[in-house]
Amino acid sequence: MAAKFEIYQDKANKYRFRLKAANGEIIAVGEAYESKAACRNGIESIKKNAPIAEIVDQPMAGV
């Protein structure tokens, strides 16, 4: 099984997505969207931008 995005509605009837790895583990969760179309656009944005996204290592507070 390949990784997959799942779209679902939360308790507030907002649309959200989660990205599941091939083993079924949730590896990313999206914000709340007002519509399914907006949620799909969020997924498409991640698919487009993730391959070129920079990794920024933030220092831990108090360390």
PDBQT receptor file of N, H, CA, C and O in Angstrom, charges set to zero:
ATOM      1  N   MET A   1       0.840  -1.190   0.000  1.00  0.00    +0.000 N 
ATOM      2  CA  MET A   1       0.000   0.000   0.000  1.00  0.00    +0.000 C 
ATOM      3  C   MET A   1       0.881   1.248   0.000  1.00  0.00    +0.000 C 
ATOM      4  O   MET A   1       1.854   1.318   0.751  1.00  0.00    +0.000 OA
ATOM      5  N   ALA A   2       0.558   2.205  -0.813  1.00  0.00    +0.000 N 
ATOM      6  H   ALA A   2      -0.232   2.148  -1.423  1.00  0.00    +0.000 HD
ATOM      7  CA  ALA A   2       1.286   3.473  -0.865  1.00  0.00    +0.000 C 
ATOM      8  C   ALA A   2       0.732   4.441   0.177  1.00  0.00    +0.000 C 
ATOM      9  O   ALA A   2      -0.340   4.214   0.738  1.00  0.00    +0.000 OA
ATOM     10  N   ALA A   3       1.465   5.511   0.429  1.00  0.00    +0.000 N 
ATOM     11  H   ALA A   3       2.336   5.694  -0.027  1.00  0.00    +0.000 HD
ATOM     12  CA  ALA A   3       0.968   6.560   1.311  1.00  0.00    +0.000 C 
ATOM     13  C   ALA A   3      -0.314   7.142   0.726  1.00  0.00    +0.000 C 
ATOM     14  O   ALA A   3      -0.526   7.104  -0.487  1.00  0.00    +0.000 OA
ATOM     15  N   LYS A   4      -1.172   7.683   1.600  1.00  0.00    +0.000 N 
ATOM     16  H   LYS A   4      -1.000   7.714   2.585  1.00  0.00    +0.000 HD
ATOM     17  CA  LYS A   4      -2.423   8.255   1.095  1.00  0.00    +0.000 C 
ATOM     18  C   LYS A   4      -2.895   9.399   1.977  1.00  0.00    +0.000 C 
ATOM     19  O   LYS A   4      -2.628   9.432   3.179  1.00  0.00    +0.000 OA
ATOM     20  N   PHE A   5      -3.602  10.335   1.357  1.00  0.00    +0.000 N 
ATOM     21  H   PHE A   5      -3.819  10.308   0.382  1.00  0.00    +0.000 HD
ATOM     22  CA  PHE A   5      -4.277  11.405   2.076  1.00  0.00    +0.000 C 
ATOM     23  C   PHE A   5      -5.708  10.963   2.334  1.00  0.00    +0.000 C 
ATOM     24  O   PHE A   5      -6.370  10.441   1.437  1.00  0.00    +0.000 OA
ATOM     25  N   GLU A   6      -6.185  11.169   3.549  1.00  0.00    +0.000 N 
ATOM     26  H   GLU A   6      -5.647  11.593   4.277  1.00  0.00    +0.000 HD
ATOM     27  CA  GLU A   6      -7.587  10.891   3.898  1.00  0.00    +0.000 C 
ATOM     28  C   GLU A   6      -8.259  12.195   4.284  1.00  0.00    +0.000 C 
ATOM     29  O   GLU A   6      -7.733  12.947   5.104  1.00  0.00    +0.000 OA
ATOM     30  N   ILE A   7      -9.411  12.469   3.702  1.00  0.00    +0.000 N 
ATOM     31  H   ILE A   7      -9.839  11.858   3.036  1.00  0.00    +0.000 HD
ATOM     32  CA  ILE A   7     -10.209  13.644   4.050  1.00  0.00    +0.000 C 
ATOM     33  C   ILE A   7     -11.337  13.186   4.953  1.00  0.00    +0.000 C 
ATOM     34  O   ILE A   7     -11.989  12.176   4.688  1.00  0.00    +0.000 OA
ATOM     35  N   TYR A   8     -11.563  13.937   6.026  1.00  0.00    +0.000 N 
ATOM     36  H   TYR A   8     -11.034  14.758   6.242  1.00  0.00    +0.000 HD
ATOM     37  CA  TYR A   8     -12.633  13.589   6.959  1.00  0.00    +0.000 C 
ATOM     38  C   TYR A   8     -13.211  14.863   7.572  1.00  0.00    +0.000 C 
ATOM     39  O   TYR A   8     -12.613  15.933   7.460  1.00  0.00    +0.000 OA
ATOM     40  N   GLN A   9     -14.362  14.752   8.215  1.00  0.00    +0.000 N 
ATOM     41  H   GLN A   9     -14.847  13.883   8.306  1.00  0.00    +0.000 HD
ATOM     42  CA  GLN A   9     -14.968  15.874   8.923  1.00  0.00    +0.000 C 
ATOM     43  C   GLN A   9     -14.754  15.687  10.411  1.00  0.00    +0.000 C 
ATOM     44  O   GLN A   9     -14.919  14.589  10.942  1.00  0.00    +0.000 OA
ATOM     45  N   ASP A  10     -14.380  16.780  11.084  1.00  0.00    +0.000 N 
ATOM     46  H   ASP A  10     -14.246  17.672  10.653  1.00  0.00    +0.000 HD
ATOM     47  CA  ASP A  10     -14.172  16.736  12.524  1.00  0.00    +0.000 C 
ATOM     48  C   ASP A  10     -15.489  16.989  13.262  1.00  0.00    +0.000 C 
ATOM     49  O   ASP A  10     -16.542  17.097  12.635  1.00  0.00    +0.000 OA
ATOM     50  N   LYS A  11     -15.430  17.080  14.573  1.00  0.00    +0.000 N 
ATOM     51  H   LYS A  11     -14.575  16.992  15.083  1.00  0.00    +0.000 HD
ATOM     52  CA  LYS A  11     -16.643  17.261  15.381  1.00  0.00    +0.000 C 
ATOM     53  C   LYS A  11     -17.347  18.587  15.116  1.00  0.00    +0.000 C 
ATOM     54  O   LYS A  11     -18.547  18.720  15.359  1.00  0.00    +0.000 OA
ATOM     55  N   ALA A  12     -16.592  19.569  14.614  1.00  0.00    +0.000 N 
ATOM     56  H   ALA A  12     -15.618  19.461  14.416  1.00  0.00    +0.000 HD
ATOM     57  CA  ALA A  12     -17.170  20.881  14.296  1.00  0.00    +0.000 C 
ATOM     58  C   ALA A  12     -17.632  20.956  12.839  1.00  0.00    +0.000 C 
ATOM     59  O   ALA A  12     -17.941  22.037  12.336  1.00  0.00    +0.000 OA
ATOM     60  N   ASN A  13     -17.676  19.803  12.164  1.00  0.00    +0.000 N 
ATOM     61  H   ASN A  13     -17.425  18.926  12.572  1.00  0.00    +0.000 HD
ATOM     62  CA  ASN A  13     -18.071  19.703  10.755  1.00  0.00    +0.000 C 
ATOM     63  C   ASN A  13     -17.142  20.441   9.804  1.00  0.00    +0.000 C 
ATOM     64  O   ASN A  13     -17.553  20.836   8.713  1.00  0.00    +0.000 OA
ATOM     65  N   LYS A  14     -15.880  20.632  10.217  1.00  0.00    +0.000 N 
ATOM     66  H   LYS A  14     -15.546  20.312  11.104  1.00  0.00    +0.000 HD
ATOM     67  CA  LYS A  14     -14.855  21.197   9.345  1.00  0.00    +0.000 C 
ATOM     68  C   LYS A  14     -14.159  20.038   8.642  1.00  0.00    +0.000 C 
ATOM     69  O   LYS A  14     -14.118  18.920   9.156  1.00  0.00    +0.000 OA
ATOM     70  N   TYR A  15     -13.618  20.314   7.473  1.00  0.00    +0.000 N 
ATOM     71  H   TYR A  15     -13.651  21.222   7.055  1.00  0.00    +0.000 HD
ATOM     72  CA  TYR A  15     -12.901  19.290   6.716  1.00  0.00    +0.000 C 
ATOM     73  C   TYR A  15     -11.422  19.326   7.076  1.00  0.00    +0.000 C 
ATOM     74  O   TYR A  15     -10.818  20.393   7.179  1.00  0.00    +0.000 OA
ATOM     75  N   ARG A  16     -10.864  18.165   7.261  1.00  0.00    +0.000 N 
ATOM     76  H   ARG A  16     -11.355  17.298   7.177  1.00  0.00    +0.000 HD
ATOM     77  CA  ARG A  16      -9.448  18.021   7.590  1.00  0.00    +0.000 C 
ATOM     78  C   ARG A  16      -8.873  16.883   6.763  1.00  0.00    +0.000 C 
ATOM     79  O   ARG A  16      -9.607  16.076   6.192  1.00  0.00    +0.000 OA
ATOM     80  N   PHE A  17      -7.552  16.834   6.709  1.00  0.00    +0.000 N 
ATOM     81  H   PHE A  17      -6.956  17.489   7.172  1.00  0.00    +0.000 HD
ATOM     82  CA  PHE A  17      -6.911  15.698   6.062  1.00  0.00    +0.000 C 
ATOM     83  C   PHE A  17      -5.792  15.179   6.944  1.00  0.00    +0.000 C 
ATOM     84  O   PHE A  17      -5.230  15.899   7.770  1.00  0.00    +0.000 OA
ATOM     85  N   ARG A  18      -5.495  13.936   6.746  1.00  0.00    +0.000 N 
ATOM     86  H   ARG A  18      -5.952  13.351   6.076  1.00  0.00    +0.000 HD
ATOM     87  CA  ARG A  18      -4.323  13.329   7.374  1.00  0.00    +0.000 C 
ATOM     88  C   ARG A  18      -3.594  12.548   6.294  1.00  0.00    +0.000 C 
ATOM     89  O   ARG A  18      -4.209  11.984   5.388  1.00  0.00    +0.000 OA
ATOM     90  N   LEU A  19      -2.283  12.528   6.407  1.00  0.00    +0.000 N 
ATOM     91  H   LEU A  19      -1.784  12.986   7.143  1.00  0.00    +0.000 HD
ATOM     92  CA  LEU A  19      -1.448  11.771   5.488  1.00  0.00    +0.000 C 
ATOM     93  C   LEU A  19      -0.995  10.524   6.221  1.00  0.00    +0.000 C 
ATOM     94  O   LEU A  19      -0.384  10.605   7.287  1.00  0.00    +0.000 OA
ATOM     95  N   LYS A  20      -1.292   9.383   5.651  1.00  0.00    +0.000 N 
ATOM     96  H   LYS A  20      -1.788   9.317   4.785  1.00  0.00    +0.000 HD
ATOM     97  CA  LYS A  20      -0.903   8.113   6.250  1.00  0.00    +0.000 C 
ATOM     98  C   LYS A  20       0.198   7.471   5.424  1.00  0.00    +0.000 C 
ATOM     99  O   LYS A  20       0.140   7.445   4.195  1.00  0.00    +0.000 OA
ATOM    100  N   ALA A  21       1.207   6.952   6.126  1.00  0.00    +0.000 N 
ATOM    101  H   ALA A  21       1.254   6.974   7.125  1.00  0.00    +0.000 HD
ATOM    102  CA  ALA A  21       2.301   6.230   5.481  1.00  0.00    +0.000 C 
ATOM    103  C   ALA A  21       1.788   4.878   4.994  1.00  0.00    +0.000 C 
ATOM    104  O   ALA A  21       0.662   4.483   5.295  1.00  0.00    +0.000 OA
ATOM    105  N   ALA A  22       2.615   4.190   4.251  1.00  0.00    +0.000 N 
ATOM    106  H   ALA A  22       3.529   4.511   4.007  1.00  0.00    +0.000 HD
ATOM    107  CA  ALA A  22       2.240   2.889   3.702  1.00  0.00    +0.000 C 
ATOM    108  C   ALA A  22       1.868   1.887   4.795  1.00  0.00    +0.000 C 
ATOM    109  O   ALA A  22       1.069   0.981   4.561  1.00  0.00    +0.000 OA
ATOM    110  N   ASN A  23       2.449   2.050   5.993  1.00  0.00    +0.000 N 
ATOM    111  H   ASN A  23       3.098   2.786   6.183  1.00  0.00    +0.000 HD
ATOM    112  CA  ASN A  23       2.142   1.129   7.090  1.00  0.00    +0.000 C 
ATOM    113  C   ASN A  23       0.901   1.545   7.881  1.00  0.00    +0.000 C 
ATOM    114  O   ASN A  23       0.561   0.899   8.872  1.00  0.00    +0.000 OA
ATOM    115  N   GLY A  24       0.216   2.617   7.455  1.00  0.00    +0.000 N 
ATOM    116  H   GLY A  24       0.492   3.142   6.650  1.00  0.00    +0.000 HD
ATOM    117  CA  GLY A  24      -1.007   3.079   8.116  1.00  0.00    +0.000 C 
ATOM    118  C   GLY A  24      -0.788   4.117   9.193  1.00  0.00    +0.000 C 
ATOM    119  O   GLY A  24      -1.755   4.642   9.745  1.00  0.00    +0.000 OA
ATOM    120  N   GLU A  25       0.463   4.427   9.508  1.00  0.00    +0.000 N 
ATOM    121  H   GLU A  25       1.249   4.000   9.060  1.00  0.00    +0.000 HD
ATOM    122  CA  GLU A  25       0.770   5.417  10.545  1.00  0.00    +0.000 C 
ATOM    123  C   GLU A  25       0.474   6.821  10.037  1.00  0.00    +0.000 C 
ATOM    124  O   GLU A  25       0.827   7.159   8.907  1.00  0.00    +0.000 OA
ATOM    125  N   ILE A  26      -0.170   7.641  10.859  1.00  0.00    +0.000 N 
ATOM    126  H   ILE A  26      -0.457   7.367  11.777  1.00  0.00    +0.000 HD
ATOM    127  CA  ILE A  26      -0.433   9.032  10.514  1.00  0.00    +0.000 C 
ATOM    128  C   ILE A  26       0.879   9.804  10.634  1.00  0.00    +0.000 C 
ATOM    129  O   ILE A  26       1.512   9.810  11.690  1.00  0.00    +0.000 OA
ATOM    130  N   ILE A  27       1.279  10.452   9.545  1.00  0.00    +0.000 N 
ATOM    131  H   ILE A  27       0.765  10.447   8.687  1.00  0.00    +0.000 HD
ATOM    132  CA  ILE A  27       2.542  11.183   9.554  1.00  0.00    +0.000 C 
ATOM    133  C   ILE A  27       2.362  12.700   9.385  1.00  0.00    +0.000 C 
ATOM    134  O   ILE A  27       3.320  13.452   9.563  1.00  0.00    +0.000 OA
ATOM    135  N   ALA A  28       1.168  13.149   9.051  1.00  0.00    +0.000 N 
ATOM    136  H   ALA A  28       0.390  12.538   8.907  1.00  0.00    +0.000 HD
ATOM    137  CA  ALA A  28       0.883  14.580   8.956  1.00  0.00    +0.000 C 
ATOM    138  C   ALA A  28      -0.621  14.798   9.065  1.00  0.00    +0.000 C 
ATOM    139  O   ALA A  28      -1.424  13.961   8.652  1.00  0.00    +0.000 OA
ATOM    140  N   VAL A  29      -0.980  15.954   9.636  1.00  0.00    +0.000 N 
ATOM    141  H   VAL A  29      -0.328  16.634   9.971  1.00  0.00    +0.000 HD
ATOM    142  CA  VAL A  29      -2.391  16.315   9.801  1.00  0.00    +0.000 C 
ATOM    143  C   VAL A  29      -2.563  17.757   9.350  1.00  0.00    +0.000 C 
ATOM    144  O   VAL A  29      -1.743  18.616   9.673  1.00  0.00    +0.000 OA
ATOM    145  N   GLY A  30      -3.622  18.020   8.608  1.00  0.00    +0.000 N 
ATOM    146  H   GLY A  30      -4.288  17.323   8.345  1.00  0.00    +0.000 HD
ATOM    147  CA  GLY A  30      -3.883  19.361   8.108  1.00  0.00    +0.000 C 
ATOM    148  C   GLY A  30      -4.772  20.173   9.031  1.00  0.00    +0.000 C 
ATOM    149  O   GLY A  30      -5.359  19.651   9.978  1.00  0.00    +0.000 OA
ATOM    150  N   GLU A  31      -4.856  21.447   8.736  1.00  0.00    +0.000 N 
ATOM    151  H   GLU A  31      -4.379  21.871   7.966  1.00  0.00    +0.000 HD
ATOM    152  CA  GLU A  31      -5.715  22.358   9.491  1.00  0.00    +0.000 C 
ATOM    153  C   GLU A  31      -7.182  22.126   9.131  1.00  0.00    +0.000 C 
ATOM    154  O   GLU A  31      -7.495  21.280   8.294  1.00  0.00    +0.000 OA
ATOM    155  N   ALA A  32      -8.069  22.874   9.763  1.00  0.00    +0.000 N 
ATOM    156  H   ALA A  32      -7.815  23.561  10.444  1.00  0.00    +0.000 HD
ATOM    157  CA  ALA A  32      -9.501  22.768   9.479  1.00  0.00    +0.000 C 
ATOM    158  C   ALA A  32      -9.862  23.665   8.293  1.00  0.00    +0.000 C 
ATOM    159  O   ALA A  32      -9.404  24.805   8.207  1.00  0.00    +0.000 OA
ATOM    160  N   TYR A  33     -10.675  23.149   7.393  1.00  0.00    +0.000 N 
ATOM    161  H   TYR A  33     -11.047  22.223   7.463  1.00  0.00    +0.000 HD
ATOM    162  CA  TYR A  33     -11.142  23.876   6.206  1.00  0.00    +0.000 C 
ATOM    163  C   TYR A  33     -12.660  23.936   6.221  1.00  0.00    +0.000 C 
ATOM    164  O   TYR A  33     -13.320  23.031   6.732  1.00  0.00    +0.000 OA
ATOM    165  N   GLU A  34     -13.206  24.993   5.667  1.00  0.00    +0.000 N 
ATOM    166  H   GLU A  34     -12.670  25.729   5.252  1.00  0.00    +0.000 HD
ATOM    167  CA  GLU A  34     -14.658  25.171   5.622  1.00  0.00    +0.000 C 
ATOM    168  C   GLU A  34     -15.332  24.271   4.588  1.00  0.00    +0.000 C 
ATOM    169  O   GLU A  34     -16.496  23.905   4.748  1.00  0.00    +0.000 OA
ATOM    170  N   SER A  35     -14.604  23.912   3.531  1.00  0.00    +0.000 N 
ATOM    171  H   SER A  35     -13.658  24.209   3.402  1.00  0.00    +0.000 HD
ATOM    172  CA  SER A  35     -15.200  23.103   2.474  1.00  0.00    +0.000 C 
ATOM    173  C   SER A  35     -14.263  21.975   2.079  1.00  0.00    +0.000 C 
ATOM    174  O   SER A  35     -13.057  22.035   2.318  1.00  0.00    +0.000 OA
ATOM    175  N   LYS A  36     -14.836  20.951   1.475  1.00  0.00    +0.000 N 
ATOM    176  H   LYS A  36     -15.816  20.902   1.281  1.00  0.00    +0.000 HD
ATOM    177  CA  LYS A  36     -14.034  19.831   0.987  1.00  0.00    +0.000 C 
ATOM    178  C   LYS A  36     -13.102  20.306  -0.129  1.00  0.00    +0.000 C 
ATOM    179  O   LYS A  36     -11.963  19.849  -0.226  1.00  0.00    +0.000 OA
ATOM    180  N   ALA A  37     -13.584  21.218  -0.967  1.00  0.00    +0.000 N 
ATOM    181  H   ALA A  37     -14.509  21.589  -0.888  1.00  0.00    +0.000 HD
ATOM    182  CA  ALA A  37     -12.755  21.741  -2.049  1.00  0.00    +0.000 C 
ATOM    183  C   ALA A  37     -11.522  22.456  -1.507  1.00  0.00    +0.000 C 
ATOM    184  O   ALA A  37     -10.424  22.290  -2.038  1.00  0.00    +0.000 OA
ATOM    185  N   ALA A  38     -11.699  23.251  -0.453  1.00  0.00    +0.000 N 
ATOM    186  H   ALA A  38     -12.591  23.386  -0.022  1.00  0.00    +0.000 HD
ATOM    187  CA  ALA A  38     -10.563  23.946   0.160  1.00  0.00    +0.000 C 
ATOM    188  C   ALA A  38      -9.588  22.941   0.766  1.00  0.00    +0.000 C 
ATOM    189  O   ALA A  38      -8.375  23.140   0.703  1.00  0.00    +0.000 OA
ATOM    190  N   CYS A  39     -10.103  21.879   1.346  1.00  0.00    +0.000 N 
ATOM    191  H   CYS A  39     -11.088  21.718   1.398  1.00  0.00    +0.000 HD
ATOM    192  CA  CYS A  39      -9.263  20.826   1.907  1.00  0.00    +0.000 C 
ATOM    193  C   CYS A  39      -8.447  20.161   0.798  1.00  0.00    +0.000 C 
ATOM    194  O   CYS A  39      -7.250  19.925   0.958  1.00  0.00    +0.000 OA
ATOM    195  N   ARG A  40      -9.090  19.868  -0.305  1.00  0.00    +0.000 N 
ATOM    196  H   ARG A  40     -10.063  20.061  -0.435  1.00  0.00    +0.000 HD
ATOM    197  CA  ARG A  40      -8.375  19.269  -1.447  1.00  0.00    +0.000 C 
ATOM    198  C   ARG A  40      -7.289  20.218  -1.967  1.00  0.00    +0.000 C 
ATOM    199  O   ARG A  40      -6.208  19.773  -2.350  1.00  0.00    +0.000 OA
ATOM    200  N   ASN A  41      -7.575  21.516  -1.980  1.00  0.00    +0.000 N 
ATOM    201  H   ASN A  41      -8.454  21.878  -1.669  1.00  0.00    +0.000 HD
ATOM    202  CA  ASN A  41      -6.570  22.489  -2.407  1.00  0.00    +0.000 C 
ATOM    203  C   ASN A  41      -5.371  22.483  -1.454  1.00  0.00    +0.000 C 
ATOM    204  O   ASN A  41      -4.229  22.621  -1.893  1.00  0.00    +0.000 OA
ATOM    205  N   GLY A  42      -5.628  22.325  -0.156  1.00  0.00    +0.000 N 
ATOM    206  H   GLY A  42      -6.555  22.213   0.200  1.00  0.00    +0.000 HD
ATOM    207  CA  GLY A  42      -4.543  22.219   0.817  1.00  0.00    +0.000 C 
ATOM    208  C   GLY A  42      -3.670  21.010   0.547  1.00  0.00    +0.000 C 
ATOM    209  O   GLY A  42      -2.444  21.096   0.626  1.00  0.00    +0.000 OA
ATOM    210  N   ILE A  43      -4.285  19.896   0.232  1.00  0.00    +0.000 N 
ATOM    211  H   ILE A  43      -5.281  19.827   0.168  1.00  0.00    +0.000 HD
ATOM    212  CA  ILE A  43      -3.536  18.680  -0.106  1.00  0.00    +0.000 C 
ATOM    213  C   ILE A  43      -2.701  18.914  -1.357  1.00  0.00    +0.000 C 
ATOM    214  O   ILE A  43      -1.525  18.550  -1.391  1.00  0.00    +0.000 OA
ATOM    215  N   GLU A  44      -3.288  19.514  -2.377  1.00  0.00    +0.000 N 
ATOM    216  H   GLU A  44      -4.243  19.810  -2.349  1.00  0.00    +0.000 HD
ATOM    217  CA  GLU A  44      -2.558  19.764  -3.621  1.00  0.00    +0.000 C 
ATOM    218  C   GLU A  44      -1.371  20.698  -3.386  1.00  0.00    +0.000 C 
ATOM    219  O   GLU A  44      -0.318  20.531  -4.000  1.00  0.00    +0.000 OA
ATOM    220  N   SER A  45      -1.538  21.677  -2.503  1.00  0.00    +0.000 N 
ATOM    221  H   SER A  45      -2.394  21.813  -2.004  1.00  0.00    +0.000 HD
ATOM    222  CA  SER A  45      -0.445  22.587  -2.182  1.00  0.00    +0.000 C 
ATOM    223  C   SER A  45       0.715  21.838  -1.540  1.00  0.00    +0.000 C 
ATOM    224  O   SER A  45       1.875  22.088  -1.867  1.00  0.00    +0.000 OA
ATOM    225  N   ILE A  46       0.412  20.930  -0.637  1.00  0.00    +0.000 N 
ATOM    226  H   ILE A  46      -0.530  20.726  -0.371  1.00  0.00    +0.000 HD
ATOM    227  CA  ILE A  46       1.469  20.132  -0.006  1.00  0.00    +0.000 C 
ATOM    228  C   ILE A  46       2.159  19.247  -1.034  1.00  0.00    +0.000 C 
ATOM    229  O   ILE A  46       3.386  19.157  -1.059  1.00  0.00    +0.000 OA
ATOM    230  N   LYS A  47       1.377  18.601  -1.875  1.00  0.00    +0.000 N 
ATOM    231  H   LYS A  47       0.380  18.675  -1.855  1.00  0.00    +0.000 HD
ATOM    232  CA  LYS A  47       1.962  17.731  -2.894  1.00  0.00    +0.000 C 
ATOM    233  C   LYS A  47       2.889  18.510  -3.830  1.00  0.00    +0.000 C 
ATOM    234  O   LYS A  47       3.921  17.997  -4.263  1.00  0.00    +0.000 OA
ATOM    235  N   LYS A  48       2.513  19.744  -4.134  1.00  0.00    +0.000 N 
ATOM    236  H   LYS A  48       1.675  20.161  -3.781  1.00  0.00    +0.000 HD
ATOM    237  CA  LYS A  48       3.309  20.568  -5.035  1.00  0.00    +0.000 C 
ATOM    238  C   LYS A  48       4.558  21.116  -4.352  1.00  0.00    +0.000 C 
ATOM    239  O   LYS A  48       5.641  21.093  -4.936  1.00  0.00    +0.000 OA
ATOM    240  N   ASN A  49       4.420  21.607  -3.122  1.00  0.00    +0.000 N 
ATOM    241  H   ASN A  49       3.540  21.626  -2.647  1.00  0.00    +0.000 HD
ATOM    242  CA  ASN A  49       5.500  22.341  -2.461  1.00  0.00    +0.000 C 
ATOM    243  C   ASN A  49       6.418  21.498  -1.588  1.00  0.00    +0.000 C 
ATOM    244  O   ASN A  49       7.557  21.898  -1.345  1.00  0.00    +0.000 OA
ATOM    245  N   ALA A  50       5.963  20.349  -1.110  1.00  0.00    +0.000 N 
ATOM    246  H   ALA A  50       5.038  20.024  -1.307  1.00  0.00    +0.000 HD
ATOM    247  CA  ALA A  50       6.782  19.549  -0.193  1.00  0.00    +0.000 C 
ATOM    248  C   ALA A  50       8.111  19.104  -0.795  1.00  0.00    +0.000 C 
ATOM    249  O   ALA A  50       9.120  19.128  -0.090  1.00  0.00    +0.000 OA
ATOM    250  N   PRO A  51       8.159  18.701  -2.062  1.00  0.00    +0.000 N 
ATOM    251  CA  PRO A  51       9.452  18.238  -2.597  1.00  0.00    +0.000 C 
ATOM    252  C   PRO A  51      10.542  19.311  -2.603  1.00  0.00    +0.000 C 
ATOM    253  O   PRO A  51      11.729  18.987  -2.606  1.00  0.00    +0.000 OA
ATOM    254  N   ILE A  52      10.146  20.586  -2.604  1.00  0.00    +0.000 N 
ATOM    255  H   ILE A  52       9.182  20.849  -2.602  1.00  0.00    +0.000 HD
ATOM    256  CA  ILE A  52      11.141  21.655  -2.660  1.00  0.00    +0.000 C 
ATOM    257  C   ILE A  52      11.206  22.458  -1.358  1.00  0.00    +0.000 C 
ATOM    258  O   ILE A  52      11.933  23.448  -1.281  1.00  0.00    +0.000 OA
ATOM    259  N   ALA A  53      10.461  22.044  -0.345  1.00  0.00    +0.000 N 
ATOM    260  H   ALA A  53       9.871  21.240  -0.408  1.00  0.00    +0.000 HD
ATOM    261  CA  ALA A  53      10.418  22.775   0.917  1.00  0.00    +0.000 C 
ATOM    262  C   ALA A  53      11.737  22.646   1.667  1.00  0.00    +0.000 C 
ATOM    263  O   ALA A  53      12.341  21.575   1.720  1.00  0.00    +0.000 OA
ATOM    264  N   GLU A  54      12.166  23.757   2.242  1.00  0.00    +0.000 N 
ATOM    265  H   GLU A  54      11.675  24.627   2.199  1.00  0.00    +0.000 HD
ATOM    266  CA  GLU A  54      13.376  23.796   3.052  1.00  0.00    +0.000 C 
ATOM    267  C   GLU A  54      13.091  23.200   4.427  1.00  0.00    +0.000 C 
ATOM    268  O   GLU A  54      11.982  23.338   4.944  1.00  0.00    +0.000 OA
ATOM    269  N   ILE A  55      14.063  22.550   5.011  1.00  0.00    +0.000 N 
ATOM    270  H   ILE A  55      14.963  22.438   4.591  1.00  0.00    +0.000 HD
ATOM    271  CA  ILE A  55      13.953  22.048   6.385  1.00  0.00    +0.000 C 
ATOM    272  C   ILE A  55      14.640  23.058   7.287  1.00  0.00    +0.000 C 
ATOM    273  O   ILE A  55      15.819  23.358   7.096  1.00  0.00    +0.000 OA
ATOM    274  N   VAL A  56      13.916  23.587   8.272  1.00  0.00    +0.000 N 
ATOM    275  H   VAL A  56      12.958  23.344   8.427  1.00  0.00    +0.000 HD
ATOM    276  CA  VAL A  56      14.456  24.566   9.209  1.00  0.00    +0.000 C 
ATOM    277  C   VAL A  56      14.397  23.952  10.599  1.00  0.00    +0.000 C 
ATOM    278  O   VAL A  56      13.317  23.637  11.100  1.00  0.00    +0.000 OA
ATOM    279  N   ASP A  57      15.548  23.784  11.214  1.00  0.00    +0.000 N 
ATOM    280  H   ASP A  57      16.424  24.040  10.807  1.00  0.00    +0.000 HD
ATOM    281  CA  ASP A  57      15.644  23.190  12.548  1.00  0.00    +0.000 C 
ATOM    282  C   ASP A  57      15.555  24.299  13.580  1.00  0.00    +0.000 C 
ATOM    283  O   ASP A  57      16.490  25.086  13.731  1.00  0.00    +0.000 OA
ATOM    284  N   GLN A  58      14.438  24.368  14.292  1.00  0.00    +0.000 N 
ATOM    285  H   GLN A  58      13.679  23.729  14.169  1.00  0.00    +0.000 HD
ATOM    286  CA  GLN A  58      14.224  25.398  15.295  1.00  0.00    +0.000 C 
ATOM    287  C   GLN A  58      14.832  24.960  16.631  1.00  0.00    +0.000 C 
ATOM    288  O   GLN A  58      14.638  23.820  17.053  1.00  0.00    +0.000 OA
ATOM    289  N   PRO A  59      15.560  25.851  17.296  1.00  0.00    +0.000 N 
ATOM    290  CA  PRO A  59      16.117  25.495  18.610  1.00  0.00    +0.000 C 
ATOM    291  C   PRO A  59      14.994  25.354  19.632  1.00  0.00    +0.000 C 
ATOM    292  O   PRO A  59      13.963  26.020  19.538  1.00  0.00    +0.000 OA
ATOM    293  N   MET A  60      15.207  24.488  20.594  1.00  0.00    +0.000 N 
ATOM    294  H   MET A  60      16.045  23.947  20.670  1.00  0.00    +0.000 HD
ATOM    295  CA  MET A  60      14.226  24.292  21.659  1.00  0.00    +0.000 C 
ATOM    296  C   MET A  60      14.301  25.461  22.643  1.00  0.00    +0.000 C 
ATOM    297  O   MET A  60      15.389  25.943  22.960  1.00  0.00    +0.000 OA
ATOM    298  N   ALA A  61      13.151  25.910  23.119  1.00  0.00    +0.000 N 
ATOM    299  H   ALA A  61      12.267  25.519  22.862  1.00  0.00    +0.000 HD
ATOM    300  CA  ALA A  61      13.099  27.004  24.080  1.00  0.00    +0.000 C 
ATOM    301  C   ALA A  61      13.734  26.556  25.393  1.00  0.00    +0.000 C 
ATOM    302  O   ALA A  61      13.513  25.433  25.847  1.00  0.00    +0.000 OA
ATOM    303  N   GLY A  62      14.526  27.444  26.002  1.00  0.00    +0.000 N 
ATOM    304  H   GLY A  62      14.706  28.357  25.634  1.00  0.00    +0.000 HD
ATOM    305  CA  GLY A  62      15.125  27.151  27.300  1.00  0.00    +0.000 C 
ATOM    306  C   GLY A  62      16.363  26.275  27.247  1.00  0.00    +0.000 C 
ATOM    307  O   GLY A  62      16.887  25.860  28.280  1.00  0.00    +0.000 OA
ATOM    308  N   VAL A  63      16.823  26.000  26.047  1.00  0.00    +0.000 N 
ATOM    309  H   VAL A  63      16.397  26.337  25.207  1.00  0.00    +0.000 HD
ATOM    310  CA  VAL A  63      18.017  25.146  25.945  1.00  0.00    +0.000 C 
ATOM    311  C   VAL A  63      19.208  25.970  25.533  1.00  0.00    +0.000 C 
ATOM    312  O   VAL A  63      20.308  25.437  25.392  1.00  0.00    +0.000 OA
TER     313      VAL A  63
